[in-house]
Every structure is written in structure tokens, then in C-alpha cells.
Amino acid sequence: MLGNGLPNPQTPVDLQRRGLSLYISPDDHLTFSSIVVGPIIVLGLQLPLYGFYCIVIRLALQELRKSKMKTREYQFHRTCLLALFILASINIPTSTVRVIGRSAYGFYTLQDRVVSDSKVTAVLGFILDLFTALILFLVSTFVDAILIFRCYAVWGFRLRIVIAPIIGCIAVDVLGMTMLGLRLRYGTDEIWSSRTQLGIGVYLIGNACMNILLTLMIAGRIRWTAREARGSLSETYLQWHKMISSLIIESGFLFPTVLVCGIFFNVTPSLYGWDLTPLLIQVAGIAPTLIIVRARRRLSDNESSTASRGPSQSETYILVSDPASSLPTR
């Protein structure tokens, strides 16, 4: 006990366990892979991903600026895309310091060397975990918002269609916040630790399922609309519908795929140190941004030969800026 009646200071690993981290493993799983290979690969992939993200967001914003109609779809997508990029940019230094710090702790532990338990180290570790978790939740919220809005638009702005997905997304987010709060409150308590770990796994699975569901609802509606209007639309326009649907599925499944990988790494103790959160945050922002860029590139490749039969310039832009906002509905 300290002189002020408080318990003895906790070690950095205890403080990390009390922090808002989605990937927590016991010390006996510290290996060369967990403290060297994993962090190097994660950080090595994070920087190229961010560089690619910078290119994609620049191209996407250029396409959005070409709009002559500052509609709610334009404003909504521009705001969300910028927010995702800002969060991903902030997370670069945060994740770098966090991953290197954990790797350094593991190295000192394996060397049987004393790790400093100063208050500064403890507070820094807690803040980094808290900040990373906050960024991840904000990113997930923006991704859900984009998918829900696109689903709402492609289904003819009918609120009853998206009520269930909205409730599902809110329930998943509440579960995640609750589990992280319990982790922060009870720390390394064995009973609560196992419960919160299970709850966090359920949160990740739920988040992936909601993203997949919304993506399929959007792509499925586009294909169904094209099939229903086959008699009144040109072949070029039908092919455009199919292309948009494929792009939404391909880009929409990026985030859930990394989420599923994160679940696997989370429940595998031997993979301690392979924290995919930095990559997850980058991919979450890239996925919805990439749809705009890829759609515009596909259009540019074909518009010279199909201009006379394809959609008008204003219709084309709306489809590129928001692939789900201007499709005919019945």
C-alpha cells in the first residue's frame, strides 16, 4: 500500500489490460512472433495503406467537387469521407506509438528486465488504448452511417426499410461500449475478463454481420431494380447497374473481411501482438471512398463509346458520387 492508502502501482501490462483494448492476451504467450514479427508486419502494412488512402481520398474529393448539384447526398458523403480520413490520419501516430510500446514491453519481459511502472508510463498507455478504441468506434459509426444512408436512398427513401438495420447497428455499438466499459471497470478480474472478452468477440461478429447485411441490401436492390426496368432501359444502362452492384459488393466486403480476421486474431492467444486495429481503421475509410473512384474510372473508360446510349452527365455524376442515390425505384 502507498502512503495515501492506495494499492501498489500496477505494472504496464495490468494497465494495458485495464485499457480499452480489443486484443488482450496473457504474458505467457509472448514470443518472437508477437513482439517482433507481428508489430513489424502491422506497421509495415499500415503506412502503405495510408499512402493509398491519401491517393483515393484525393481522387474521390475531386469527383465530388465536380458536382453542380450540392444535394444532401453530396454533403453527407463529403462530410463522412472527410471525417473517416481525418480519423485514419490521427490514428497513424497513435497506433505507431501504441504498437511499438507493447512490443518494447514484451521484449523487456522476455529479457527478465525490470519495466518502469512510473505514473507517466501508466497514464500514457491508458490514453493510447482509450484513444485507439474511441477512433475505432467513431470509424465504425461513420461506416454504418454511410451504408445505412445508401440503403435508405436505393430503397426509395423509405424509412421502414432501414429501421431494422439502424436498430441492429445501435445494439451492436451499445454492446461494444458496454463490454469495453466493463473491461475498464474490472480490469484483470478472471470472471469478468472472460465475459468481456466473449462480449467483445460478439461485438466484432455483429459489426461484420451488419456491414454484410447492408451491403447485400444495397447491391441486391440495384440488381432487382435493373431487372424490373429491363424493358425500359438501354443495355448500357443495365450494364451500368450491374457494374455499380459489383463495385458495392467488392468494396463493401473489405471492412467485414478485416473484421473477421481481427476476430480470429483476437481469440487466438498465440497471435498476441498481431493487433489488426490499425489496419482495420484504414480499410474502414478506404472501402466507401474506393467505390466513387472505381466507378468514375469505369465510366471514363467507356463513356467515349457509349455517350450516345448511356445516362446523362448529371445522372452519371450522381451515380458516381453516390451509387445508390439516383437509381429508379418501383
KEKE-3310 file (N, C-alpha, C; in steps of 0.2 Angstrom, whole numbers, plus 5000, padded with zeros to 4 digits):
npx = (5004:5002:5007:4996:4986:4982:4982:4997:5007:5002:5008:5014:5008:4996:4990:4988:4979:4968:4965:4956:4957:4955:4962:4969:4980:4988:5004:5011:5011:5020:5030:5044:5037:5026:5031:5040:5039:5025:5021:5030:5025:5012:5013:5021:5012:5002:5007:5009:4995:4989:4996:4990:4977:4977:4979:4967:4957:4959:4957:4943:4937:4940:4931:4919:4919:4916:4903:4888:4877:4873:4868:4859:4865:4877:4883:4882:4890:4903:4906:4906:4916:4927:4928:4931:4944:4951:4951:4958:4970:4974:4975:4987:5000:4996:4993:5006:5014:5008:5009:5023:5026:5020:5027:5040:5038:5035:5048:5056:5050:5053:5067:5068:5070:5068:5053:5048:5037:5031:5021:5019:5021:5011:4999:5001:5000:4987:4980:4983:4977:4963:4961:4963:4953:4942:4943:4941:4928:4922:4925:4919:4905:4904:4905:4894:4884:4886:4883:4870:4863:4865:4858:4845:4843:4844:4833:4822:4821:4813:4809:4805:4812:4825:4824:4826:4840:4846:4842:4849:4862:4864:4862:4873:4884:4881:4883:4897:4902:4898:4905:4918:4918:4916:4927:4936:4932:4933:4945:4958:4951:4947:4934:4926:4934:4935:4921:4919:4929:4922:4911:4916:4921:4908:4903:4912:4909:4895:4896:4903:4893:4882:4887:4889:4876:4870:4877:4873:4860:4860:4867:4859:4846:4849:4852:4840:4831:4836:4833:4819:4817:4821:4815:4813:4825:4841:4854:4866:4864:4859:4870:4878:4871:4873:4887:4889:4883:4892:4903:4900:4898:4911:4919:4912:4914:4926:4929:4921:4929:4942:4938:4933:4945:4951:4944:4947:4961:4960:4954:4964:4976:4990:4993:4996:5000:4998:4990:4976:4970:4975:4976:4962:4956:4961:4956:4943:4940:4944:4936:4922:4926:4933:4923:4918:4929:4932:4921:4920:4932:4929:4918:4924:4932:4923:4914:4917:4913:4900:4893:4882:4872:4871:4868:4863:4875:4872:4865:4875:4885:4879:4877:4890:4895:4886:4882:4870:4860:4852:4845:4832:4816:4803)
npy = (4994:5011:5027:5035:5027:5020:5006:4997:5002:4997:4986:4989:4980:4976:4989:4990:4980:4985:4995:5002:4990:4980:4968:4957:4948:4935:4935:4924:4921:4928:4929:4928:4930:4938:4949:4955:4951:4952:4966:4972:4969:4973:4987:4989:4987:4996:5009:5009:5007:5019:5028:5024:5027:5041:5044:5039:5046:5059:5058:5055:5066:5075:5071:5073:5087:5090:5091:5099:5100:5103:5092:5084:5071:5073:5082:5074:5063:5069:5075:5063:5056:5064:5065:5051:5050:5060:5054:5042:5047:5053:5042:5036:5041:5038:5024:5019:5023:5016:5002:5000:5002:4992:4981:4984:4982:4968:4964:4968:4960:4947:4947:4947:4959:4974:4983:4999:5006:5019:5033:5041:5032:5023:5031:5036:5024:5020:5031:5030:5017:5020:5031:5024:5015:5024:5030:5019:5016:5027:5027:5015:5019:5029:5022:5013:5023:5028:5017:5014:5026:5025:5013:5017:5027:5020:5011:5020:5030:5026:5025:5014:5003:5004:5004:4992:4988:5000:4999:4987:4991:5000:4993:4984:4993:4998:4986:4984:4996:4994:4982:4986:4996:4988:4981:4991:4994:4982:4977:4965:4955:4938:4932:4942:4946:4935:4936:4949:4948:4938:4945:4956:4949:4945:4957:4961:4952:4954:4967:4965:4957:4966:4975:4967:4963:4976:4979:4969:4972:4984:4981:4971:4977:4986:4977:4971:4981:4985:4973:4973:4985:4982:4982:4995:5002:5005:4994:4998:5005:4995:4987:4996:4997:4984:4984:4994:4988:4977:4983:4989:4978:4972:4982:4984:4973:4973:4979:4971:4959:4961:4964:4951:4944:4951:4946:4932:4934:4939:4929:4920:4916:4913:4922:4935:4951:4953:4964:4970:4982:4995:4993:4989:5002:5010:5002:5003:5017:5017:5008:5014:5025:5021:5016:5027:5031:5020:5018:5030:5028:5017:5022:5033:5025:5020:5030:5037:5028:5025:5036:5041:5032:5030:5035:5052:5066:5072:5062:5052:5058:5058:5045:5041:5048:5045:5029:5024:5032:5038:5029:5022:5018:5006)
npz = (5000:4997:5004:5004:5005:4994:4982:4978:4964:4948:4936:4919:4910:4917:4917:4903:4901:4908:4900:4886:4875:4862:4860:4870:4878:4888:4897:4895:4882:4875:4862:4850:4838:4842:4848:4839:4824:4822:4826:4817:4804:4805:4806:4795:4785:4788:4784:4770:4766:4771:4763:4751:4754:4755:4741:4736:4743:4739:4725:4725:4732:4722:4712:4719:4720:4707:4706:4701:4707:4723:4733:4746:4747:4742:4751:4763:4760:4757:4770:4778:4772:4773:4787:4790:4785:4792:4805:4802:4799:4811:4818:4814:4820:4833:4834:4830:4840:4851:4846:4846:4859:4866:4860:4864:4878:4879:4874:4885:4895:4891:4892:4905:4912:4922:4921:4919:4930:4931:4934:4923:4912:4914:4913:4900:4893:4895:4890:4876:4873:4876:4867:4854:4854:4855:4842:4834:4836:4832:4819:4815:4817:4807:4796:4796:4796:4783:4775:4779:4775:4761:4759:4762:4752:4740:4742:4739:4748:4759:4775:4783:4778:4783:4796:4804:4801:4807:4821:4823:4821:4831:4843:4842:4843:4856:4863:4861:4868:4881:4884:4883:4893:4904:4904:4907:4920:4928:4925:4926:4932:4934:4931:4926:4915:4906:4902:4897:4886:4878:4875:4868:4857:4852:4848:4838:4828:4827:4821:4809:4803:4802:4793:4781:4779:4776:4765:4756:4755:4748:4736:4731:4729:4719:4708:4707:4704:4691:4684:4685:4677:4665:4652:4649:4650:4642:4635:4639:4651:4659:4660:4667:4680:4684:4685:4695:4706:4708:4711:4723:4731:4731:4737:4748:4756:4760:4773:4782:4780:4785:4798:4802:4801:4812:4822:4823:4826:4838:4846:4847:4857:4854:4845:4850:4849:4836:4832:4823:4823:4819:4804:4802:4804:4794:4782:4784:4781:4768:4760:4758:4751:4740:4731:4724:4717:4709:4702:4694:4686:4679:4672:4664:4656:4647:4643:4631:4620:4623:4625:4618:4621:4634:4652:4656:4659:4671:4678:4678:4686:4698:4701:4702:4712:4723:4722:4725:4725:4715:4708:4698:4706:4711)
capx = (5000:5006:5006:4990:4981:4980:4986:5003:5006:5001:5013:5011:5003:4990:4986:4985:4973:4963:4964:4951:4960:4951:4966:4972:4982:4992:5011:5015:5011:5024:5035:5047:5032:5021:5034:5044:5036:5018:5021:5033:5020:5006:5015:5023:5006:4998:5009:5007:4988:4988:4998:4985:4971:4978:4978:4960:4953:4960:4953:4936:4935:4940:4925:4913:4919:4913:4895:4885:4871:4875:4862:4861:4869:4884:4885:4883:4896:4909:4907:4908:4923:4932:4929:4935:4951:4954:4952:4963:4976:4976:4977:4994:5005:4994:4994:5013:5017:5005:5011:5030:5026:5018:5032:5045:5036:5036:5055:5059:5048:5057:5073:5068:5072:5063:5049:5046:5030:5030:5014:5019:5020:5004:4994:5002:4997:4979:4977:4983:4972:4957:4961:4963:4946:4937:4944:4938:4921:4919:4926:4913:4899:4903:4904:4887:4880:4886:4879:4863:4861:4865:4852:4839:4842:4842:4826:4817:4820:4808:4812:4803:4816:4831:4823:4829:4847:4848:4842:4854:4869:4864:4863:4880:4888:4880:4886:4904:4904:4897:4910:4924:4917:4917:4935:4940:4930:4935:4952:4960:4947:4946:4927:4924:4939:4932:4915:4920:4932:4917:4906:4920:4920:4901:4903:4915:4905:4889:4898:4904:4886:4878:4890:4887:4869:4868:4880:4869:4853:4861:4868:4853:4841:4851:4851:4832:4829:4839:4830:4812:4816:4825:4812:4813:4832:4846:4858:4872:4862:4858:4877:4880:4868:4877:4894:4889:4881:4898:4908:4897:4899:4918:4922:4908:4916:4933:4929:4920:4934:4947:4934:4933:4952:4953:4941:4952:4967:4958:4953:4970:4981:4997:4994:4996:5005:4996:4984:4974:4966:4977:4974:4955:4954:4962:4952:4936:4939:4946:4931:4917:4929:4935:4918:4917:4935:4932:4915:4922:4937:4925:4914:4929:4935:4918:4910:4918:4910:4893:4890:4875:4867:4872:4864:4866:4880:4870:4864:4881:4889:4875:4878:4897:4896:4883:4880:4864:4855:4848:4843:4825:4813:4796)
capy = (5000:5018:5031:5038:5022:5017:5000:4997:5004:4991:4985:4991:4975:4977:4995:4989:4976:4989:5000:5000:4987:4974:4962:4956:4941:4934:4936:4918:4920:4932:4926:4932:4932:4943:4956:4957:4949:4954:4973:4975:4967:4978:4994:4990:4987:5002:5015:5009:5008:5026:5031:5023:5030:5048:5045:5038:5052:5065:5057:5055:5073:5079:5069:5076:5094:5092:5091:5105:5100:5101:5089:5081:5065:5076:5085:5069:5059:5073:5075:5057:5054:5068:5063:5045:5051:5063:5049:5037:5051:5054:5035:5034:5041:5034:5016:5018:5023:5010:4995:5000:5002:4985:4977:4985:4979:4961:4962:4968:4955:4941:4948:4947:4965:4977:4988:5005:5007:5026:5035:5044:5027:5021:5036:5036:5018:5021:5036:5027:5012:5024:5035:5020:5012:5029:5031:5013:5016:5033:5025:5010:5023:5033:5017:5011:5028:5028:5011:5015:5031:5022:5008:5021:5030:5015:5009:5025:5034:5023:5024:5007:4998:5004:5004:4986:4989:5005:4996:4982:4994:5004:4987:4982:4998:4998:4980:4986:5001:4991:4977:4990:4999:4983:4979:4996:4994:4976:4975:4958:4950:4932:4931:4947:4946:4931:4938:4954:4945:4935:4951:4960:4945:4945:4964:4961:4947:4958:4973:4962:4955:4972:4978:4962:4964:4982:4979:4965:4975:4989:4978:4967:4982:4989:4972:4970:4987:4984:4968:4976:4990:4979:4983:5002:5004:5003:4989:5001:5007:4989:4985:5001:4995:4978:4986:4998:4982:4973:4988:4990:4971:4971:4987:4984:4967:4974:4980:4965:4954:4963:4962:4943:4942:4953:4941:4926:4935:4941:4923:4915:4918:4913:4928:4941:4956:4954:4969:4972:4988:5000:4991:4990:5009:5012:4999:5006:5023:5016:5005:5018:5030:5017:5015:5033:5032:5015:5019:5035:5026:5013:5027:5036:5020:5018:5035:5039:5024:5024:5043:5042:5027:5029:5040:5059:5068:5073:5056:5049:5060:5056:5038:5040:5051:5040:5024:5021:5038:5040:5023:5022:5013:5005)
capz = (5000:4997:5010:5003:5006:4988:4981:4974:4957:4943:4930:4912:4907:4920:4915:4897:4902:4910:4895:4881:4870:4859:4859:4876:4879:4894:4896:4894:4875:4872:4858:4845:4833:4845:4849:4833:4818:4821:4825:4811:4798:4805:4805:4788:4781:4789:4781:4763:4766:4772:4757:4746:4756:4753:4734:4735:4745:4734:4719:4727:4733:4716:4709:4722:4718:4700:4706:4700:4712:4730:4736:4753:4746:4741:4758:4768:4758:4758:4777:4781:4769:4777:4794:4791:4783:4797:4810:4800:4799:4818:4821:4812:4826:4839:4833:4829:4847:4854:4845:4847:4866:4868:4858:4869:4885:4878:4874:4891:4899:4889:4894:4913:4914:4926:4917:4923:4932:4933:4933:4916:4908:4915:4910:4893:4890:4896:4885:4869:4872:4876:4861:4849:4855:4853:4835:4831:4837:4828:4812:4813:4817:4801:4790:4797:4793:4775:4772:4780:4770:4754:4758:4763:4746:4735:4743:4738:4754:4763:4782:4786:4776:4786:4804:4807:4801:4812:4827:4824:4822:4838:4848:4842:4846:4863:4866:4861:4873:4887:4886:4885:4900:4909:4904:4911:4927:4932:4924:4925:4936:4929:4929:4921:4909:4901:4900:4892:4880:4874:4873:4863:4851:4849:4845:4831:4824:4825:4817:4802:4800:4800:4787:4776:4778:4772:4758:4751:4754:4743:4729:4729:4727:4712:4703:4706:4700:4684:4681:4684:4672:4659:4646:4648:4650:4637:4638:4643:4657:4663:4662:4672:4686:4686:4687:4702:4711:4709:4715:4730:4735:4732:4741:4755:4759:4763:4780:4786:4779:4790:4805:4803:4803:4818:4827:4823:4829:4845:4850:4846:4861:4851:4840:4854:4846:4829:4833:4817:4824:4814:4798:4802:4804:4787:4777:4785:4777:4761:4757:4755:4746:4734:4726:4720:4712:4704:4697:4689:4682:4674:4667:4660:4651:4642:4641:4624:4616:4625:4627:4615:4623:4642:4655:4655:4663:4678:4681:4678:4691:4704:4702:4704:4719:4727:4718:4727:4727:4710:4704:4698:4710:4709)
cpx = (5004:5004:4999:4984:4979:4984:4992:5002:5006:5006:5010:5006:4996:4986:4984:4979:4967:4961:4958:4954:4956:4955:4970:4974:4987:4999:5014:5014:5015:5030:5039:5042:5028:5025:5039:5040:5029:5018:5024:5028:5015:5008:5018:5017:5002:5000:5008:4999:4986:4990:4993:4979:4971:4977:4970:4956:4953:4956:4945:4933:4935:4933:4919:4913:4916:4906:4893:4878:4873:4869:4864:4865:4876:4887:4887:4889:4903:4910:4909:4915:4928:4933:4933:4942:4954:4956:4957:4970:4979:4978:4984:4999:5003:4995:5002:5016:5014:5008:5019:5030:5025:5024:5038:5044:5037:5044:5058:5057:5052:5064:5074:5071:5066:5060:5047:5039:5028:5023:5013:5017:5013:4999:4995:4999:4989:4976:4977:4978:4965:4956:4960:4956:4941:4937:4940:4931:4918:4920:4920:4906:4898:4902:4897:4883:4880:4882:4872:4860:4860:4859:4846:4838:4840:4836:4821:4816:4814:4811:4811:4808:4823:4830:4827:4836:4849:4847:4847:4861:4869:4865:4870:4884:4887:4883:4894:4906:4903:4902:4917:4924:4918:4924:4938:4938:4933:4942:4954:4957:4945:4939:4925:4928:4936:4925:4915:4924:4927:4913:4910:4920:4913:4900:4906:4911:4898:4890:4899:4897:4882:4881:4889:4880:4867:4871:4876:4862:4854:4862:4862:4847:4843:4850:4844:4829:4830:4835:4822:4812:4820:4822:4812:4820:4836:4850:4864:4870:4861:4865:4880:4877:4872:4884:4894:4887:4888:4903:4906:4899:4907:4921:4918:4911:4923:4933:4927:4925:4939:4944:4935:4940:4954:4950:4945:4958:4966:4957:4959:4975:4988:4998:4994:5002:5003:4989:4982:4970:4968:4975:4966:4953:4955:4958:4945:4935:4940:4940:4926:4920:4931:4930:4917:4923:4934:4926:4917:4927:4933:4921:4919:4931:4929:4914:4910:4914:4902:4890:4883:4870:4866:4868:4867:4871:4878:4869:4870:4885:4885:4877:4886:4898:4892:4879:4873:4858:4850:4845:4835:4822:4806:4793)
cpy = (5006:5022:5034:5033:5018:5011:5001:4999:4997:4992:4988:4987:4975:4983:4994:4985:4980:4994:4997:4997:4981:4968:4961:4949:4940:4934:4930:4916:4925:4928:4931:4935:4938:4949:4959:4957:4953:4962:4976:4974:4972:4985:4995:4990:4994:5008:5015:5010:5015:5030:5030:5026:5038:5049:5044:5043:5058:5064:5058:5062:5077:5077:5072:5084:5095:5092:5098:5106:5098:5098:5086:5075:5068:5078:5079:5065:5063:5073:5069:5055:5058:5066:5056:5046:5055:5058:5044:5041:5052:5047:5033:5035:5038:5027:5015:5017:5017:5003:4995:4999:4995:4980:4978:4982:4972:4960:4963:4962:4948:4941:4948:4953:4969:4983:4993:5005:5014:5028:5038:5038:5024:5025:5036:5030:5018:5025:5033:5022:5015:5027:5030:5017:5017:5030:5025:5013:5022:5031:5020:5014:5026:5028:5015:5017:5029:5023:5012:5020:5028:5017:5012:5025:5025:5012:5014:5029:5032:5021:5017:5002:4998:5004:4998:4986:4994:5002:4991:4985:4997:4998:4985:4987:4999:4992:4982:4990:4998:4986:4981:4993:4994:4981:4984:4996:4988:4974:4968:4953:4944:4931:4936:4948:4942:4933:4944:4952:4942:4940:4955:4956:4945:4952:4964:4957:4951:4964:4971:4960:4960:4975:4974:4963:4970:4982:4975:4968:4980:4986:4974:4971:4984:4983:4971:4975:4987:4979:4970:4981:4988:4982:4991:5005:5001:4998:4992:5003:5001:4987:4990:4999:4989:4980:4990:4992:4978:4977:4988:4983:4971:4976:4986:4978:4968:4975:4974:4959:4955:4962:4955:4941:4945:4949:4935:4928:4937:4935:4918:4918:4918:4919:4935:4945:4958:4958:4972:4979:4994:4999:4992:4997:5011:5009:5002:5012:5022:5013:5009:5023:5027:5016:5021:5033:5026:5016:5025:5033:5021:5017:5030:5031:5019:5024:5037:5035:5023:5030:5043:5038:5027:5035:5047:5060:5069:5067:5052:5051:5058:5049:5037:5043:5047:5035:5022:5026:5040:5035:5023:5016:5012:5003)
cpz = (5000:5003:5010:5004:5000:4987:4978:4967:4953:4938:4924:4909:4910:4918:4908:4897:4904:4905:4890:4875:4868:4859:4865:4877:4885:4892:4894:4886:4872:4869:4853:4840:4836:4846:4844:4826:4817:4821:4819:4805:4799:4804:4798:4783:4782:4785:4773:4762:4767:4766:4751:4747:4754:4745:4733:4737:4741:4728:4720:4728:4727:4712:4712:4721:4711:4700:4705:4705:4719:4734:4743:4752:4745:4748:4763:4766:4759:4766:4780:4778:4772:4784:4795:4789:4789:4803:4808:4800:4807:4821:4819:4817:4832:4839:4833:4836:4851:4853:4847:4855:4869:4866:4862:4876:4884:4878:4881:4896:4897:4891:4902:4916:4917:4921:4921:4924:4934:4931:4926:4911:4908:4912:4902:4889:4890:4891:4878:4868:4872:4869:4855:4849:4853:4845:4831:4831:4833:4821:4810:4813:4810:4795:4790:4794:4786:4772:4773:4776:4763:4753:4758:4756:4741:4736:4742:4744:4758:4770:4785:4784:4780:4794:4807:4807:4806:4819:4828:4825:4829:4843:4848:4845:4854:4867:4867:4867:4880:4889:4887:4891:4905:4910:4908:4918:4931:4930:4922:4929:4932:4927:4924:4915:4904:4898:4895:4886:4875:4871:4867:4856:4847:4846:4839:4826:4822:4820:4810:4799:4798:4793:4780:4774:4774:4765:4753:4750:4748:4736:4727:4726:4720:4707:4702:4702:4693:4681:4680:4678:4666:4652:4644:4648:4644:4640:4641:4650:4662:4665:4667:4679:4688:4689:4694:4707:4713:4713:4722:4734:4736:4737:4748:4759:4762:4770:4784:4786:4785:4797:4807:4805:4810:4824:4828:4827:4837:4849:4850:4851:4858:4847:4843:4850:4839:4830:4826:4817:4819:4807:4797:4801:4797:4782:4778:4781:4770:4757:4754:4750:4740:4729:4722:4715:4707:4699:4692:4684:4677:4669:4662:4654:4645:4640:4633:4619:4617:4627:4624:4618:4631:4645:4654:4660:4670:4682:4682:4685:4698:4706:4704:4711:4724:4723:4719:4727:4721:4705:4704:4702:4708:4716)
residu = (MET:LEU:GLY:ASN:GLY:LEU:PRO:ASN:PRO:GLN:THR:PRO:VAL:ASP:LEU:GLN:ARG:ARG:GLY:LEU:SER:LEU:TYR:ILE:SER:PRO:ASP:ASP:HIS:LEU:THR:PHE:SER:SER:ILE:VAL:VAL:GLY:PRO:ILE:ILE:VAL:LEU:GLY:LEU:GLN:LEU:PRO:LEU:TYR:GLY:PHE:TYR:CYS:ILE:VAL:ILE:ARG:LEU:ALA:LEU:GLN:GLU:LEU:ARG:LYS:SER:LYS:MET:LYS:THR:ARG:GLU:TYR:GLN:PHE:HIS:ARG:THR:CYS:LEU:LEU:ALA:LEU:PHE:ILE:LEU:ALA:SER:ILE:ASN:ILE:PRO:THR:SER:THR:VAL:ARG:VAL:ILE:GLY:ARG:SER:ALA:TYR:GLY:PHE:TYR:THR:LEU:GLN:ASP:ARG:VAL:VAL:SER:ASP:SER:LYS:VAL:THR:ALA:VAL:LEU:GLY:PHE:ILE:LEU:ASP:LEU:PHE:THR:ALA:LEU:ILE:LEU:PHE:LEU:VAL:SER:THR:PHE:VAL:ASP:ALA:ILE:LEU:ILE:PHE:ARG:CYS:TYR:ALA:VAL:TRP:GLY:PHE:ARG:LEU:ARG:ILE:VAL:ILE:ALA:PRO:ILE:ILE:GLY:CYS:ILE:ALA:VAL:ASP:VAL:LEU:GLY:MET:THR:MET:LEU:GLY:LEU:ARG:LEU:ARG:TYR:GLY:THR:ASP:GLU:ILE:TRP:SER:SER:ARG:THR:GLN:LEU:GLY:ILE:GLY:VAL:TYR:LEU:ILE:GLY:ASN:ALA:CYS:MET:ASN:ILE:LEU:LEU:THR:LEU:MET:ILE:ALA:GLY:ARG:ILE:ARG:TRP:THR:ALA:ARG:GLU:ALA:ARG:GLY:SER:LEU:SER:GLU:THR:TYR:LEU:GLN:TRP:HIS:LYS:MET:ILE:SER:SER:LEU:ILE:ILE:GLU:SER:GLY:PHE:LEU:PHE:PRO:THR:VAL:LEU:VAL:CYS:GLY:ILE:PHE:PHE:ASN:VAL:THR:PRO:SER:LEU:TYR:GLY:TRP:ASP:LEU:THR:PRO:LEU:LEU:ILE:GLN:VAL:ALA:GLY:ILE:ALA:PRO:THR:LEU:ILE:ILE:VAL:ARG:ALA:ARG:ARG:ARG:LEU:SER:ASP:ASN:GLU:SER:SER:THR:ALA:SER:ARG:GLY:PRO:SER:GLN:SER:GLU:THR:TYR:ILE:LEU:VAL:SER:ASP:PRO:ALA:SER:SER:LEU:PRO:THR:ARG)
# end
